[in-house]
Amino acid sequence: MAQISVLLADDHMMVREGIRQLLELEDNICVIGEVGNGIECIDAIYKLRPDVVILDINMPKMDGISVLKRIKETNIKCKVIVLTFYNELAIIQDAVQNGANGYILKEADSALLIKAINVVTSGEKYIQPAIAAMLRQSKFIEKQKGVEILTKRELEIIKLLVGGLYNKEIADDLNISEKTVKNHISSIFRKINVSDRTQAAVYAIKNNLVEI
């Protein structure tokens, strides 16, 4: 089993220690470094080349959003999961638009973080269901005019996508092939004019395509 290397970026040492202890219980995850501010985070990413960065928003010297922007600007090859107390819509939107591959609240069940690490490593994005449910009441995504009607199967798939399921899990649940799932997801993206799973999930919830 391939090891997923993880860098922890949080200004609270006790938080980092807790996350490290949690992740070290997983056979396929290895914590290769810890940092306490944004400048150290960027330096560590260059030196250690982690697969995944667990990133807090509120950090000294350079905050998490600025770290995301730097990673995006320099095209550093790593996935970033924001793990924070912040559930403000503007911050969530800013993080996603600046390249966050995942967004989880620190109050969430620890199993979500493990799932998020595996999901983003596989090339997908993961947004915590509680965040998605909150976005339903927001204006995070405006309704778009002329959206094509999704088919019954596409509605089934987008509901499972909102739940954070992998393509294989969706395929197993619906008793169809993984390739068919990928084709349906591509169709969904095209119809609702989004480019990734996070945007699709938020759009689906905001526009009442699924119930939370």
Secondary structure as the mmCIF struct_conf table of DSSP 4:
data_model
#
loop_
_struct_conf.conf_type_id
_struct_conf.id
_struct_conf.beg_label_comp_id
_struct_conf.beg_label_asym_id
_struct_conf.beg_label_seq_id
_struct_conf.end_label_comp_id
_struct_conf.end_label_asym_id
_struct_conf.end_label_seq_id
HELX_LH_PP_P HELX_LH_PP_P1 ALA A 2 GLN A 3
STRN STRN1 ILE A 4 ALA A 9
BEND BEND1 ASP A 11 ASP A 11
HELX_RH_AL_P HELX_RH_AL_P1 MET A 13 LEU A 23
TURN_TY1_P TURN_TY1_P1 GLU A 24 LEU A 25
BEND BEND2 GLU A 26 GLU A 26
TURN_TY1_P TURN_TY1_P2 ASP A 27 ASN A 28
STRN STRN2 ILE A 29 VAL A 35
BEND BEND3 GLY A 36 ASN A 37
HELX_RH_AL_P HELX_RH_AL_P2 GLY A 38 LEU A 48
BEND BEND4 ASP A 51 ASP A 51
STRN STRN3 VAL A 52 LEU A 55
BEND BEND5 ILE A 57 ASN A 58
BEND BEND6 PRO A 60 MET A 62
HELX_RH_AL_P HELX_RH_AL_P3 GLY A 64 THR A 74
TURN_TY1_P TURN_TY1_P3 ASN A 75 ASN A 75
STRN STRN4 LYS A 79 THR A 84
BEND BEND7 PHE A 85 PHE A 85
HELX_RH_AL_P HELX_RH_AL_P4 LEU A 89 GLN A 97
TURN_TY1_P TURN_TY1_P4 ASN A 98 GLY A 99
BEND BEND8 ASN A 101 ASN A 101
STRN STRN5 GLY A 102 LEU A 105
TURN_TY1_P TURN_TY1_P5 LYS A 106 GLU A 107
BEND BEND9 ALA A 108 ALA A 108
HELX_RH_AL_P HELX_RH_AL_P5 SER A 110 THR A 121
TURN_TY1_P TURN_TY1_P6 SER A 122 GLY A 123
STRN STRN6 TYR A 126 ILE A 127
HELX_RH_AL_P HELX_RH_AL_P6 PRO A 129 LEU A 135
TURN_TY1_P TURN_TY1_P7 ARG A 136 GLN A 137
BEND BEND10 SER A 138 SER A 138
BEND BEND11 PHE A 140 ILE A 141
HELX_LH_PP_P HELX_LH_PP_P2 GLU A 142 GLN A 144
TURN_TY1_P TURN_TY1_P8 LYS A 145 GLY A 146
HELX_LH_PP_P HELX_LH_PP_P3 VAL A 147 THR A 151
HELX_RH_AL_P HELX_RH_AL_P7 LYS A 152 VAL A 162
TURN_TY1_P TURN_TY1_P9 GLY A 163 GLY A 164
HELX_RH_AL_P HELX_RH_AL_P8 ASN A 167 LEU A 174
TURN_TY1_P TURN_TY1_P10 ASN A 175 ASN A 175
BEND BEND12 ILE A 176 ILE A 176
HELX_RH_AL_P HELX_RH_AL_P9 GLU A 178 ILE A 192
TURN_TY1_P TURN_TY1_P11 ASN A 193 ASN A 193
BEND BEND13 SER A 195 ASP A 196
HELX_RH_AL_P HELX_RH_AL_P10 ARG A 197 LYS A 206
TURN_TY1_P TURN_TY1_P12 ASN A 207 ASN A 208
BEND BEND14 LEU A 209 VAL A 210
#
